[in-house]
């Protein structure tokens, strides 16, 4: 992805070359033939200047209250040997990042092994002898961290087996984490520190409510204040207050200020009413074109761009036709729908 154009930060001078582009009259005629209406703009469109053209379609999406499910934990003794005891964890401390399972020995214990499984996860089953536990220790801890691939959304089962000679005792721990669990509640200090490192801000805990799932993946830092998701190629999201005034009814004027080139935008809609908008942009840079979907999150001051297609062979005379082609082609695209769902969850 061409990062500089991705966030409209390139500034350059426009050289006026008379006759290089089509006249405003021919552009208007083409738009009328295609049924495309141009938004009112304070910027004049003179011959030889960059000519922003738009296809407007607005649609409110009703806000739907999300269903909230809390993570749960159960501890079951599988026998009456009672070599160990486990400490229960509050539901407020259960999250899909990392969980520490603490326990104590109720007598002499020589070794402890933990077996992990999650049938709905891509993570493999795991058999792990506790390396830090020494025979005779009175306490032990097992770190169920997602980065170790032993914690995921769904039903995580941990079979803790303690041995002392020929005596064996087992306790089963089941931690269930629904995909829409509000992980911002009861965040551990390790998670808070991770988010501070990721976003470089002391108020980074607001990101703990952002979705993480098998569909989106995990949040991955790209720059000082930008991130993406590990399973969505072509997405970049940045903290940016300069474009929080983007509105569908004035989008042409604002894009004229930020995009120095030929472009169309289409299908500006509410992500969730009064929380953010999304729209598509087809823009030209020399002989290259880029078709993107943009997302404005007014709640968290985030601006996201998802790159859909790039190529060559489009110019100022054919950009309107290409815009209509892409608008129809990607109207129900599966990957675009995934990104749409991601931002719907973020702005809630």
C-alpha positions as CSV (number, residue, x, y, z in Angstrom):
1,X,0.0,0.0,0.0
2,X,1.3,3.4,-0.8
3,X,1.2,4.9,2.7
4,X,1.7,8.5,1.8
5,X,-1.3,8.7,-0.4
6,X,-3.2,6.4,1.9
7,X,-3.7,9.1,4.4
8,X,-3.7,12.0,2.0
9,X,-0.5,13.6,3.5
10,X,1.3,14.3,0.2
11,X,1.4,18.0,-0.5
12,X,2.5,19.1,-3.9
13,X,2.1,22.0,-6.4
14,X,-0.4,21.7,-9.2
15,X,1.1,22.7,-12.5
16,X,-1.5,24.4,-14.7
17,X,-1.3,22.9,-18.2
18,X,-4.0,24.3,-20.5
19,X,-5.8,21.5,-22.4
20,X,-4.3,18.6,-20.3
21,X,-7.6,17.6,-18.8
22,X,-11.1,17.6,-20.2
23,X,-13.1,20.8,-20.0
24,X,-15.6,21.3,-17.1
25,X,-18.4,21.2,-19.7
26,X,-17.5,17.7,-21.0
27,X,-17.1,16.5,-17.4
28,X,-20.6,17.8,-16.5
29,X,-22.1,16.2,-19.6
30,X,-20.5,12.8,-18.8
31,X,-21.8,13.0,-15.2
32,X,-25.3,13.8,-16.4
33,X,-25.3,10.8,-18.8
34,X,-24.2,8.6,-15.9
35,X,-26.7,10.0,-13.4
36,X,-23.9,11.3,-11.1
37,X,-24.5,14.5,-9.2
38,X,-21.8,16.8,-8.0
39,X,-21.9,18.1,-4.4
40,X,-21.7,21.9,-4.0
41,X,-18.1,22.9,-3.5
42,X,-16.3,26.1,-2.5
43,X,-13.4,25.1,-4.8
44,X,-13.7,26.2,-8.4
45,X,-13.0,23.6,-11.1
46,X,-11.1,25.3,-13.8
47,X,-9.5,23.9,-16.8
48,X,-6.2,22.3,-15.9
49,X,-6.9,22.0,-12.2
50,X,-7.6,18.8,-10.2
51,X,-11.3,18.0,-10.6
52,X,-12.9,16.2,-7.7
53,X,-16.1,14.5,-8.9
54,X,-18.5,12.6,-6.7
55,X,-21.3,10.0,-6.8
56,X,-23.3,10.5,-3.7
57,X,-25.5,8.0,-1.9
58,X,-26.3,8.3,1.7
59,X,-28.0,5.8,3.9
60,X,-28.5,5.8,7.7
61,X,-27.8,2.5,9.4
62,X,-29.8,2.1,12.5
63,X,-27.8,1.5,15.7
64,X,-28.2,-1.9,17.2
65,X,-27.3,-2.5,20.8
66,X,-24.6,-5.2,21.0
67,X,-25.2,-8.4,22.9
68,X,-22.8,-8.6,25.7
69,X,-21.6,-12.0,27.0
70,X,-19.2,-12.4,29.9
71,X,-16.3,-14.8,30.0
72,X,-16.7,-17.6,32.5
73,X,-14.4,-20.0,34.4
74,X,-15.2,-23.3,36.1
75,X,-12.9,-25.5,38.2
76,X,-13.7,-29.2,38.6
77,X,-11.8,-31.7,40.7
78,X,-11.5,-35.0,38.8
79,X,-10.7,-37.2,41.7
80,X,-10.4,-37.1,45.5
81,X,-6.7,-37.2,45.8
82,X,-6.5,-33.4,46.4
83,X,-2.8,-32.9,45.8
84,X,-3.4,-29.3,44.5
85,X,-5.9,-26.5,44.8
86,X,-6.6,-23.7,42.2
87,X,-7.4,-20.1,42.8
88,X,-10.7,-19.0,41.1
89,X,-10.4,-16.0,38.8
90,X,-12.9,-13.2,38.7
91,X,-14.9,-12.9,35.4
92,X,-13.7,-9.3,35.2
93,X,-10.1,-10.6,34.9
94,X,-10.9,-13.1,32.1
95,X,-9.9,-11.8,28.7
96,X,-8.6,-13.3,25.4
97,X,-5.1,-11.9,25.8
98,X,-3.6,-13.7,28.8
99,X,-4.7,-15.4,32.0
100,X,-2.6,-16.7,34.9
101,X,-3.9,-19.8,36.6
102,X,-2.5,-19.8,40.2
103,X,-2.5,-22.8,42.5
104,X,-1.1,-24.3,45.7
105,X,0.0,-27.7,46.7
106,X,-1.7,-29.6,49.5
107,X,1.2,-31.9,50.2
108,X,4.4,-33.0,48.5
109,X,4.1,-32.7,44.7
110,X,6.9,-33.8,42.4
111,X,5.6,-32.5,39.1
112,X,2.7,-30.6,37.4
113,X,1.6,-30.9,33.8
114,X,-1.0,-28.9,32.0
115,X,-2.9,-30.1,28.9
116,X,-4.7,-27.5,26.8
117,X,-7.4,-27.9,24.2
118,X,-9.9,-25.7,22.4
119,X,-11.9,-27.5,19.6
120,X,-13.1,-24.3,18.0
121,X,-9.6,-22.7,17.8
122,X,-6.9,-23.2,15.2
123,X,-4.4,-23.6,18.1
124,X,-3.2,-27.1,18.5
125,X,-3.5,-29.1,21.7
126,X,-0.7,-28.6,24.0
127,X,1.1,-30.7,26.7
128,X,3.2,-28.5,29.0
129,X,5.2,-29.6,32.1
130,X,5.6,-26.5,34.4
131,X,9.3,-25.7,34.0
132,X,9.4,-23.2,37.0
133,X,7.9,-25.7,39.4
134,X,10.3,-27.7,41.5
135,X,9.4,-30.8,43.7
136,X,8.2,-29.6,47.1
137,X,7.2,-26.1,46.0
138,X,4.1,-24.8,47.7
139,X,2.8,-22.7,44.9
140,X,2.7,-22.8,41.1
141,X,1.4,-20.7,38.1
142,X,0.4,-21.6,34.6
143,X,0.4,-18.7,32.1
144,X,-2.4,-19.2,29.5
145,X,-1.4,-16.5,27.0
146,X,-2.8,-16.1,23.5
147,X,0.7,-15.4,22.1
148,X,1.7,-18.9,23.3
149,X,-1.3,-20.3,21.4
150,X,-2.9,-21.7,24.6
151,X,-5.8,-19.2,24.9
152,X,-8.4,-18.2,22.4
153,X,-12.0,-17.4,21.9
154,X,-14.3,-20.3,22.6
155,X,-14.0,-23.0,25.2
156,X,-10.5,-23.4,26.6
157,X,-9.9,-26.5,28.6
158,X,-6.9,-27.0,30.9
159,X,-6.3,-30.4,32.6
160,X,-3.9,-29.8,35.5
161,X,-2.2,-33.1,36.6
162,X,-0.1,-33.2,39.8
163,X,2.0,-36.2,40.6
164,X,3.7,-37.5,43.7
165,X,5.2,-40.9,43.2
166,X,2.4,-43.3,42.1
167,X,-0.3,-40.8,43.2
168,X,-1.9,-38.6,40.6
169,X,-4.4,-35.9,41.0
170,X,-6.3,-33.9,38.3
171,X,-8.2,-30.7,38.2
172,X,-10.0,-29.4,35.1
173,X,-10.3,-25.7,34.4
174,X,-12.6,-24.5,31.6
175,X,-12.4,-20.9,30.5
176,X,-15.1,-19.8,28.0
177,X,-14.6,-16.5,26.2
178,X,-17.4,-15.5,23.8
179,X,-16.2,-13.4,20.8
180,X,-18.1,-10.3,21.9
181,X,-16.8,-10.4,25.5
182,X,-16.1,-6.8,26.6
183,X,-12.4,-7.3,27.3
184,X,-11.9,-3.8,28.5
185,X,-13.4,-4.7,31.9
186,X,-10.9,-5.8,34.5
187,X,-7.8,-5.4,32.3
188,X,-4.6,-6.8,33.8
189,X,-1.6,-4.6,34.1
190,X,0.2,-6.6,31.5
191,X,-2.5,-5.9,28.9
192,X,-2.5,-2.2,29.8
193,X,1.2,-2.0,29.3
194,X,0.9,-3.8,26.0
195,X,-1.7,-1.3,24.7
196,X,0.4,1.6,25.9
197,X,3.4,0.2,24.0
198,X,1.2,-0.4,20.9
199,X,-0.3,3.1,20.8
200,X,2.2,5.2,22.7
201,X,-0.5,6.9,24.8
202,X,-1.4,6.8,28.5
203,X,-5.1,6.5,27.6
204,X,-4.6,3.4,25.5
205,X,-7.0,1.3,27.7
206,X,-9.8,2.5,25.4
207,X,-8.5,0.1,22.8
208,X,-9.1,-2.8,25.1
209,X,-12.7,-2.8,24.0
210,X,-11.8,-3.2,20.3
211,X,-12.6,-6.5,18.8
212,X,-10.2,-9.4,18.5
213,X,-11.3,-12.5,16.8
214,X,-10.4,-15.4,14.4
215,X,-12.0,-13.2,11.6
216,X,-10.1,-10.0,12.2
217,X,-7.0,-11.3,14.0
218,X,-5.0,-9.2,16.5
219,X,-4.2,-5.6,16.4
220,X,-0.7,-5.0,15.0
221,X,1.3,-1.8,15.4
222,X,2.4,-0.1,12.1
223,X,3.6,3.3,13.1
224,X,3.7,5.7,16.1
225,X,-0.1,6.0,16.1
226,X,-1.3,3.6,13.5
227,X,-2.2,-0.1,13.5
228,X,-3.8,-2.8,11.4
229,X,-5.3,-6.2,12.1
230,X,-3.3,-9.4,11.4
231,X,-5.9,-11.1,9.2
232,X,-6.9,-8.1,7.1
233,X,-4.4,-7.3,4.4
234,X,-4.5,-3.7,3.1
235,X,-6.0,-2.0,6.2
236,X,-4.3,0.8,8.1
237,X,-5.9,2.8,10.9
238,X,-4.4,6.0,12.3
239,X,-5.2,8.3,15.2
240,X,-6.0,11.5,13.3
241,X,-8.1,14.5,14.4
242,X,-7.6,16.5,11.2
243,X,-10.3,14.5,9.3
244,X,-12.9,14.2,12.1
245,X,-14.9,17.0,10.4
246,X,-15.6,14.7,7.4
247,X,-19.4,14.6,6.8
248,X,-21.3,13.1,3.9
249,X,-23.0,16.3,2.9
250,X,-19.7,18.2,2.7
251,X,-17.3,15.4,1.6
252,X,-16.4,16.9,-1.8
253,X,-15.1,20.1,-0.3
254,X,-13.1,18.3,2.4
255,X,-11.6,15.9,-0.1
256,X,-10.6,18.7,-2.4
257,X,-8.5,20.0,0.5
258,X,-6.7,16.7,1.1
259,X,-6.5,15.0,-2.3
260,X,-4.5,16.8,-4.9
261,X,-5.6,14.9,-8.0
262,X,-8.5,13.4,-9.9
263,X,-10.9,11.4,-7.8
264,X,-14.4,10.1,-7.4
265,X,-16.1,9.1,-4.1
266,X,-19.3,7.1,-3.8
267,X,-21.6,5.6,-1.2
268,X,-21.1,7.7,1.9
269,X,-23.0,6.1,4.7
270,X,-23.2,6.1,8.5
271,X,-21.2,3.3,10.2
272,X,-23.5,3.9,13.2
273,X,-25.4,7.2,13.3
274,X,-23.6,10.0,15.0
275,X,-20.5,7.8,15.5
276,X,-18.8,7.6,12.2
277,X,-19.1,7.3,8.4
278,X,-17.6,5.3,5.6
279,X,-17.2,5.9,1.9
280,X,-15.3,4.7,-1.2
281,X,-12.7,6.7,-3.0
282,X,-11.2,6.1,-6.5
283,X,-8.2,8.3,-7.0
284,X,-5.5,8.8,-9.7
285,X,-1.8,9.4,-9.2
286,X,-0.1,9.7,-12.5
287,X,-0.8,6.5,-14.5
288,X,-1.9,4.6,-11.4
289,X,-5.3,4.3,-9.7
290,X,-6.3,3.2,-6.2
291,X,-9.7,2.2,-5.1
292,X,-10.2,2.3,-1.3
293,X,-12.8,2.4,1.4
294,X,-12.4,5.0,4.1
295,X,-13.7,4.9,7.6
296,X,-14.1,7.9,10.0
297,X,-14.5,7.0,13.7
298,X,-15.7,10.2,15.5
299,X,-15.7,8.4,18.9
300,X,-12.0,7.5,19.0
301,X,-10.6,10.0,16.5
302,X,-9.6,7.1,14.1
303,X,-9.3,7.3,10.3
304,X,-9.1,4.0,8.5
305,X,-8.3,3.2,4.9
306,X,-8.8,-0.3,3.4
307,X,-7.1,-0.7,0.0
308,X,-9.3,-2.7,-2.3
309,X,-7.7,-2.5,-5.8
310,X,-4.9,-0.8,-7.6
311,X,-3.9,-0.7,-11.3
312,X,-3.2,1.3,-14.4
313,X,-5.2,2.3,-17.5
314,X,-7.6,4.8,-16.0
315,X,-7.4,8.6,-16.7
316,X,-9.5,11.7,-16.2
317,X,-11.7,10.7,-19.1
318,X,-12.5,7.2,-17.9
319,X,-12.4,7.6,-14.1
320,X,-16.2,8.0,-13.9
321,X,-16.8,4.8,-15.8
322,X,-14.2,2.9,-13.6
323,X,-15.9,4.3,-10.5
324,X,-19.3,2.9,-11.5
325,X,-17.7,-0.4,-12.4
326,X,-16.0,-0.7,-9.0
327,X,-19.1,0.5,-7.1
328,X,-21.1,-2.4,-8.5
329,X,-18.2,-4.9,-8.3
330,X,-17.5,-4.4,-4.6
331,X,-21.0,-3.6,-3.4
332,X,-21.2,-7.0,-1.7
333,X,-17.6,-8.0,-1.4
334,X,-16.9,-10.5,1.4
335,X,-13.7,-8.9,2.6
336,X,-15.1,-5.4,2.5
337,X,-18.0,-6.7,4.6
338,X,-15.5,-8.0,7.2
339,X,-13.9,-4.6,7.5
340,X,-17.3,-3.0,7.7
341,X,-18.2,-5.3,10.6
342,X,-14.9,-4.5,12.3
343,X,-15.6,-0.8,12.3
344,X,-19.1,-1.3,13.4
345,X,-17.8,-3.0,16.5
346,X,-15.1,-0.4,17.0
347,X,-17.4,2.6,17.0
348,X,-19.9,1.0,19.3
